[in-house]
């Protein structure tokens, strides 16, 4: 017997992505799950809030954090 959330594990990550097949980010995954599990439509996408961040944001911030720490 599988859990309701099993279908949401292992999806490809894509910054600003909103398609579970092509790639989806964390906020848009929550939006997707709310819609399909609870019939609640959140009227926003990640890009509405952080479209100024590029694909390499994590690498850049993570690298800078490590450089500053050491």
Beta strands, then each sheet from edge to edge (+ up, - down):
strand 1: 18-19
strand 2: 23-24
sheet 1: 1+ 2-
end
